[in-house]
Amino acid sequence: MLNFLDSLDTWFGKLTNFELIVRFAAIGDLLAVHPAYQDPFPDGLADAAQIKAMVASFKVKVDAAAGQDRARVAERNKAREELVLAVTLVARYIEIRATIRQDPSMLEHTGFRIKSRGSKSSAAATVSPEVYSLKKGNEDGSVVVTAKRHPGKVSYIIEMCKGDPANGGIWTYIGHFLQCKNVITKLETAMKVYFRIRYDINGNLSEWSAPVGIIVT
């Protein structure tokens, strides 16, 4: 039986408040549309909407504490602790469900970084990342992204850019994936998008691959 407990990185202490807001907002957005997490969450566990509300509230407190007023700084710090705990519990819930159903895809596309099972001594930079191919998926508005397979046990980070990244386009985080071949769905048709990938070995990140574009159909 595959054990996916402790598969998701919940070491959030290294993130700045801004980075935490961006990461947790992405988790809320991705869980809101993830097919595996559309049923109500257990009582006491923050669902996607509640995570997004907590992130919004935390951002207000971060802005209010910019002047370093002691009371507001204390409120900000308390809100951060509560937010981190809530999201950490959601990560454990995801790991438990993936283990019970023996389905690693339930860890993917959730906004959480998936820990690699390789050795930390393995250097991600020894293999240059590459987007091998982009193809139309079976559904309209979907693209099959195939990355160059890394010989070690890594996770694959995918980002997408609407429009030309060399001409003002902004990269958007899609997710961490266990497989080198993944289907990205619900994209706007008739739009040219670019994808890039990088390897993640226990937090050791490779450089980004060169971007590759495709018109979504």
N, C-alpha and C positions, 0 to 999 in steps of 0.2 A: 504494500500500500504506500502510495506516495504521500509524503508529509510536507505540506506547504506552510506549516507554522514557522514564524520568523522569516518569511520570505520577503516581506516588505520593509523598506527602510523607514524607520520612524525616529531617526535621530535628527530632530528638528532644532536642537539647540544651536547648531552652527548657522542657522538662517537669520538674517536680519529681519526686522519687522516687515520691511517692504517685500523681501523675498518670501516670507511666510504668507503674506497676503496673496501674492501671485500664485504660489504653489497651492494653497488651500482653496482659493477661488477656482483653480483648474480642477481640483479634486471634486468640488461640488458640481461644477458644470459637467464633468465626464460621468460621474455617478448618476446624474439626472437623466442621462440618455443611455446608460449601459443596460443592455437587455437583461442581464443577470440580477439587476438590483432595482427592479420596478415594483416588487412587492413591498408592503410596509415593513420597515425595520422593527426589530424588537423594542419594547418599551424602554425608554431611557437611553436609547442609542440615537445619535443625531443622524438624520437622513440628509439627502443632498440639499433640500431646501433649507433645513436648519443649519447646515454647515455654511451655506452661502449667507444666511442671515447673520450668523456669528462672525463671519469674516467682515461683513459690512459694518457691524457694530464695533469690531476691533479696529478697523480703519479709522472710524470716527474718533476713538479713544487715542489712537496713535497721533492723529492730527492735533487733538486737543492737548496732548502732552508735549507738543513741540517746544513750548515755552519753558519746559522743565519745572512746571509747578508741581510740588511734591505730591499733592493729593491726586492730581491727574496722572502723574507718572505711576503712582500706586494702582490707580484704576486700570491703566494700560497694562501693567505687568500682570495684574490679576486676570484680566480678560485674555491675555496671551496664554497663561497657564491653563485656563479653562478650555480655550480653543484647542491647544495642543493635546490635552487629555481627550477631548471629544473625538478628534481626528485619529488619535492613536487607537482608541477603542474601535473605531470603524475599521482600521487596518486589521486589527486582530479578528474582527467579525468576517472580513473578506477572506483572510487566511483559513479560518475554520470552515467556511462554506466551500472554498476551493478544495480543501482536504476531504471533506465529507463526500463531495460529488466527484472527487478525483479529476478535476477539470482545471488545468493551469491557466486556461484562457480567462478565468474569473479574476485572476490577478492583473491581467493586462488591461490597458486602456482605462485605468481607474485614477490616474494622476499620481499614484505612488511609484517611487523608484523600486524596481525589483532587484533584490540582492543577487549577485552572481554566486555561483557555486564553485567558481574557480579559485585558485590560490591568489592571494594578494600580490605575490611576487610576480605573477604573470603581467607583463607590461602590455597595456592596451595598444600602445603606440607601435608595437612590433608588426602589426598587420594594418595596412592602410584601409580605411573604410571606403566602401563604394556602393552606390545604388546600381545594382546590376541591370534591373529592368523595371519599367513601369508599363502596366497593361490595363486595359479596361476590365473591370470586374463583371460578374454575372448580372448584377443589378445596375440600373441607370444611376449615375452619380457615384460610382464606386471605382476605386483604382487598386490594383494589386501591386504592392511595393515589395520588390525582392532585393535584399541587401546581399553583399558579399558575405558569405558565411565565415565566421571567425572559428578557428580550430579549437579554441578553448570554450569554456562554459561562461558565456557572457549574456548580457541582455542588450537589446538593440533599441536605441533611442531614435525616434522618427520625429522630424519637424517638417512643417509645410508652410509654403509662402504663396499667397495669392498675388499673382503678378510677378514681374521680374525682380528678383532680390537685388540685382545690380542697379535697379532704378527706383529705389525707395520702398520696395516690398518689405513687409515685416514677417519674420519667422514666428510660427505658432507651434508650441509643443503639442504633439499628438499623443505620445505615450511611450512607455517602456514595454518591450515585447520580448518573449522568450525565443521566438522563432525568427528566422531571417526572412520569411515570406509572410506578409500580412495584408489583409484587405482593409482599406480605409473607405468608409461608406458615408452616405448622406452629404456628398459634396455638391456644390452648385454646378450644374451642367453648362457647357459652352464657355467655361472659364479655363484659362491656362493656369496651372498651379505647378509649383516646384517642390520637390522633396529632397531632403538630405538626411543622412544617418550618421550615428557615431556609436562606438562600442562603450559599454559600461562594465568594468570588472571590479566589483566591490567598491565603487566610487572612483576608481581610476578611469578617467575618460580619455578616449582617443580624440584626435582632431576630427572636425566635421568632414564628411565626404564632399566632393564637388556636387552642386545642385543639378538635378535633372528635371526637366519639365515635361508636362503632358497636358493636352486639352481634355477636360472631363466631358464624357458623353453619356 
